Amino acid sequence: MSSEPMPVDAVRPRLEQALSGGAVLVVAAPTGSGKSTRIPGWLADARPGPVLVVEPRRVACRALATWVAAQRGGVLGDEVGYRVRFDDRSGPSTRILFVTPGVALNRLAERGTADLAALMVDELHERSWEIDLVVALARRARARGSEARLLLCSATLDTEAITQRLDAVCIEAQGRRFPVQIEHRGEGLPTPRELEPRVVAAVDETLRHGPAGDVLVFLPGKGEIERCARALAGRPVTVCPVHGGLPPEQLTRAFAEAPGCRVFLATNVAETSLTLPGVTTVIDAGLVRRRQHQAGRSVLALVPISRASMDQRAGRAGRVAPGRCVRLWGARFEPERVTPPEIERVELDDLVLRAAACGLPAPELADAPWIDPPPEFALRAAVARLREAATLDAEGRLTAVGRARARLPVSAFAARIVVDPPLALAGTVADVVALMELGRDLLLPGAPADGEDEARRELFGGAVDEVELQLRALRGGRARRDGMLSGALAGAR
């Protein structure tokens, strides 16, 4: 095991004592304190049986499992592994399993918590509806006699309120932090307008000052990352994208020590889930994509981040030395204090369907042990829509069609389209839903490279609209030959 001390090590005796008493634990520890890498091993050492660690993102599952496996002197996939959508690095001997919330819900639907030694939910402050449902199901199982320990971790929790709501024991750990100088570039609120040139200008200014460490740029998504990477080409730095769509080996290189200055272009996965080494300058676009109500459906909207997120991002510059955070918006902008839980701002059809598949039927949802209960009007509307779609029966329980839809790894809306379409359209419907769920173009941005243009003409000749073009790419495209995003193509298929 690694002997390098971490700030969270100081709370291990208190944590193990609380575990032996069976209480729900809330661990509040700053980003970079070691909670995500240390605590899973402590849980495995303290109790026999599997430990399930729920991380909000695939990239965090892969990176943390790899790190913890090496820390404990093993090979990834043996004692320590991960399981995310389309990627399973675990086996019969795996005792510490890192999973995304969707995978955790699948496991709870199949087996509950009876065989678990502990369930750890990391980055609780993210509060997606899936995370809230995992916690509600675990608390419900505890009330019915499950002995699986429940531990909730976060860097930005309202500790007192959460602890009281869950009747939990709270343990707070300290972290390492150096002072960070905050600077603003721009006026008004965070905006995507001319984002790439503003990022490049901030990076160039940082390079002229000769940074003592690496630069971390927070961007809202993969598209912005790809455009900024192209705009930074030719500068004397190593540009490292960091987002959930990257292959594991590329992420491993991002976390390795490297000579020279690196510029990490990251989504908010680097805000709390992952600690990038050597960062002393943060450039923050102040934007995030999050789900919210719109016209009766949940959509992904580009919005400013909260004050808590701003503080977390700035803190990334002060992990190894005094740092600097450049915010690409005006100093007078007043953000919301924290990000509202997703359960309060999206349509709840997916939650109701997944809860029913996990043994929590619609009639019992309102009384389930939520951290914050879902709005009653949103629950009623979701149940009504699912009944109209024959997913739920009159008593609010899954129908045979509903059970078929619940097994699909897509939204409730998409599952309704896929299950029982006209036979002649079944293949096309499945392909269209795959593209809808992917939510991005399969083709590499920009003009085709040499040799790709002719291949694309052969593949797409006669296509009449964008839907047909994407369907042809999905069905017959080859990533290298036709200039396509290999990860997106594999994920859609």
N, C-alpha and C positions, 0 to 999 in steps of 0.2 A: 504493500500500500504506500501511497505518497505520504511523506512525513512533513511536507511543507505546511506550516501552520496557517489556518484561516480564521478570520474573526469569529465565525459561527462555532468553532470548536469549544469556545468558553461555555456554551449553553448545553453541551452534550449531557452532563450529569443531570441537569434539571429536566431535560427532555426525556431521558430514559426513566427517570423517576415518575414523571407524569404518565408515560406510556404504561408503566406497570399498574397504575391506578385505573386505567381504562377510559380516561376522560377524552373528549374531543380536544385536539390541540390546535391552537392558532400560533404560527411562528411568523413574526414580523422581523424581517432582516433586510438591510439595504442591498441593492444590486451589487454583485461582486463579493458578497460576504462568504460565499461557499455553501449556501443553503441547498441549492439544487444538486450539487455534486456530493456533499457530505451526508445529508440526512437520509437519502435512500439506503446507503450502506449501513447506517446506524440502525434503521428499522429492520433490515435483514439480519443484522447481528443480534438484535434484541429479541426477536420473535421467530419461531419456526414457520415456514410456509412462504408463499409468494408475496412480493410487495409490488403493487401496481402504482406507478407514478404517472400522473396525468399532466401533460404539458400542452399548452394551447396550440403549438405549431409543430409541424413535421420537422423543420430544421432544428428545433430545440431538442426534440426526441432523439434524432440521429446524433447530434453533436454531444449531448449530455451522456447518452448511453456509451458512446465511444470513449469519452473521457473517464467515466466511472469504471468501465471495464478495465482500462489501462491502470487506473488508480488502484484497483483491487488486484492487480497482477494477473488478470485473465484475458481471454479472447472474446471479442464482441460476438454475441450469439450463444455463449455458454452460460455462465452465471448471470451475466448482465446482457440484456438485449433490448430491442425496440420493435414496435409494430405500428406502422402507419399505413395509410391507404396505398395499396399496390406494392408495399415493401415490408417484408417480415424478416428480421434478423433475430430470431429467438428459437429456442428448442426445448426439449423436455426437461433439461436441467436448469432452465432460466428461472432465477428467483427474484431478480429485480428487472421489471419490464416497464420501459418507458412507452407510453401510448398517447395518442391524441384523444380529445374528448369523444369524438365519434367512435373510435375503436373501443374506448372504455365503455360506452353505452352498449355496443354490441356484446361485449363480454358480460356486462351486468344482465343483459337480456337473456343470455344463454345460461349463466351460472350464478348470478347474484354475487354476493360477497362471502358466501359460506366458506370457501376454501382460501380466502385471503388472510395473510397475517396483518397487512396494513394497506390502506388506500391513502396515497398522498396526492393532493391537488395543489400543483404549483401555480404561481402567478394568479392567485384567486382574484386579484383586482381586475383582471380582464373581463370577468363576469359575462361571458357569452352564455346564451341560453343552454348550451350543452353542458358547460361547467356547472351552472346552477342546477340542472337536472341531475347530474352525477352526484352532487352534494346532497340533494333532496333524497335520492334513492339510497345513498349510503346511510343517511340519518334515519330513514324509514326502516332499513334493515337492522340498524342498531337497536331501534325501539322494539323490534320483533325478536331480539335475542342474538343477533350476529356479534361475534367477538372480534371482528376485524377492526383494528384501530383506524381512526380517521384523523388525518393531519392536514391542515390547510396552511399554505405558505404564501407570502406576498411581500413585496417591497414597499407598497404604497397603500396599505389598508388603513381604513378608519378603525384602528385596533379595538378601541373601547366599545364602539357600537357593535361590531361584528362579534366580539367575545360575548357580550351580553345577549345578543340575539340567539347565539348557538349554545349558550350555557357552557362555554368552553374555558379551558385553561390557556392563558396567553403567555408566550415566551418571546421576549424581544432580544435580538442580538444586535451588536454594534457592527459597523463596517469601517472600511478604510476610505477616507475621503480627504482630498486636498482642495484648497480654494479654487473656484472657477470664475474667471472674469466674463461677465455677460455683455455682449455688444449687439446692437440692432442695426440692420441694413434694410431700409425701406420704410414705407408709411402704411398705416392702416392694418388690416387683418391679413393673416397668411393667405396667399393666392397662388393658383397654378399658372397665372399669366407670366410668360417669359421666364419660366422657372429654370430651364437649363442654362441660359446665359447668366442668370444671377448666381447659380451654383458655381459655374465655372469662374466667374469673377471673384467669388469668395475663396475658392480654392487657390486661384492665382495669387491673391493677396496673401494668403497663408504661406504659400511657397516662397514668396519674396521675403517674408520675415524669417524664413529658415526654421520650420517647426522642429522641436526636439523629439517629437514622436509622430505617430500616425494620425490621419485625419478620418473622422467618421461623419458621413453625410447622411442625414435622415431624409428619405424620400417616400412618397405614398405608395409606390407600386413598382412592378417589374418594368413597365413601359418607360417610366421616368428614369429608372436605373439604366436601362439600355441606351436611352438618348443621352444621358449625362456621360456614360462611359465613352460613347462615340465622340462627344464634344471635348473630352479630356485627352483624347488620343494625341500622342506626340510629346506629352509633357514628361519630365524626368521622374515619374512616379509609377508605382505598380497599382493599377486600378483593380479592386477586388469587389465584385458584386456579392451581396449577401441577402438571399431571400429563399422562401420555401421551395421554389421550383428547381433549385440547383441540385445536381447529383452529389451524393455524399463525399466523393473524393475531392470535388472542388471545394466544398465547405471545409474539409480537413486542411487543405492548403491555406485557406483563409485564416485558420487559427494557429498555424505554425509560425514560429519565429522566422523573420526574413530580414535581410539587409535592406538599407535604403528606406525611403518614405513610402508608405502605402496609403491609398485613399480608398476607404471602405464606402461603398454605396449601398445603403441598407434600408429595408423596410423597418417597421416598428418592431420586428423580431429582435433587433439589437437594443431595444429600449430597456427591456428587463430580462428576457428569456436567455440571452447569450451575452457573455462578456468578451469583447474583442481585445486582444492584447496590445499594449503600447499606445493607446489613443490618448492624445493630449489636446486635440482640437476637435470640436463638434460644430458642424454646420447644419442647422435645423431648418427645413422647409416649413415646419409647423402644420403639416397636413397629414391626414390619415383617411383611408377608406373604411367606412363602417356601415353596417346595415341599419336601416330605419324604415318606418312606414312611408309608403307613397302609393296612392291610388289603389288601396286594398291589397298591396303586395309588399314584401320586404325587398328593398333594392339596396345596392351598394352605392353609397354617396361619398363624395369627396368633401371633407369638412375639416375645420381647424381642430387641433388637439386641445386637450384640457390642460389646466395649470399643473396638475399632478404629472402628466406626461411631459410637459415642458421641463419640469424640475428633474425628472428621471433622465431625460435625454442630456440635459446639461451636465448632470452628475457623471456621465460616462467620460467626460474630459478630465475628471479629477481622481481617477482611480490609481494612477501610478506616479503622478506629479502634479504640481499646480497647472491648471489648464485654462482653456478659452472656449467659449461657446458663442458662435455667431448666429443670431436669429434673423431670418429673412423676412421680417415684418416690423411694424412700428412699435415703439416702446409703450405707446398709450393703449394698445389693444388689450381688452379685458376678456380673457377666456373663461369658460365655465370651470368651476373648481375641480370637479372630477367627471369622468365619463359615466353617464348613466348606465346601469345594467342593461344588457341587450334585451332581457326579458320584458323591459318596460318600453321598448321602442321598436319592436318588430311584430309582424303578424305571427301568431303562435300555432299555426297549422303543423309545422314540423315538430314543435315541442309536444303537442298533444299526441301526434302519431307515434313518436319515439317513446314517449312515456307509456303509452298503452302497450307497445311492444315489450317494454321492460317490466310489465306487470303492474303499472300504475294507471288504471283506467280513468277516463274523463270524469266520471262522477266523484272520484276521490282527489282530483287535482287541487281543488281549492283548499283542501285541508291538509295537503302534504306539507312536510317540514321544510319549506323554502327559506332561504336566507332573506329574500324579499319576495312576497307573493306576487305572481303575475296579475296584471289588472283584470278584474272580473269581466269587464266588457270585451276585452281581447280574447279571453278564454271562451266566452259565450259565442263570439263571432267565429272563432276557429272551429269549435265543435259543430256549429250549424253548417259551416262549409263542408266539413268532413262527412257529416250525415248526408248532405245533399249529394255528395260524390260517392255515396255508398261505402265509404271507408269505415264509418262507425254506424252501429245500429241505433235503434230508438233509445236504448239504455246507455248509449255512449261508449260501447265496447267494440273492439275490432270485429269486423265482418271477415269472411273468408277472403274477399277481395282486399280488404284492409290489411290482412296479414301478408298477402302477396306484395302489396305496395310497401309495407314496412320493411321487408327484407332487402329492398333495393337501396343502394348507396347514393340516392339522389333526394332532392327535396320532395315534399308531399305533392306540390304542384306538378313536378316532372313525373313523379311516380304514377299519378293519375293518367298521364298521357301514355306512359309505357305499358301499363297493365291493360290487357284486353283491348288493343286497337283492332281495327279491321285487319284481317289476316294479310291482305295484299299490301298493306302499309306498314306492317310490323317492323320490318328491317329498317325502312326509312325513318320511322318514328324513333326507333332506338338510336339511330345515328344522329338525328337532330337533337335529341335530348342530351346525348353525350357532348355535342358541341355547345349546347346551352349551358350545361353544368360547368364545362371548361371555362367559358366566359372570355375567351381570347382568340385571336387570329392564329391559325396554324402556320402561316407563312412568316418567314423572317422579314423584318421591316426593311425598307429601302429597295433599291433596284436589284434585280437578280445578278448574281456573280457570273463570271464567264462559265458557259456550259449549262447554267441553270435555265437560261431564257428559252432555249430550244426544248429542254425537257418539260418546262411549264406549258409551252404552247401545245405540246403533244398531249399533256395531261388535261389541260383546261380548255382546249379548242372547242368552241361552240357553247361554252357555259353562258347562260343567259342572265344570271344574277349571283350575288354574293353567296346565297345559300347553296346553290349548286356547286359553286367553286369550292366551298369549304367541304361539302360532301365528297367531291371527287378527291380532294386532298386527304380526307380521312380514309377513304376506301382504297385508294391506289397510290398515294404519295409515298415517296422515300425521302427521308429527311435530308441526306447529303445531296442526292441527285437533284432534288427539286427545290432546295433552299427552304427547308421547313424547320421549325423548332422541334427538335427531337423529343424533348421532355413533354411538350404539349401534345404531340402526336401520339406518343406512347400512353399518356394519361387518358386521352379521349378514347383510344381504342380499348 
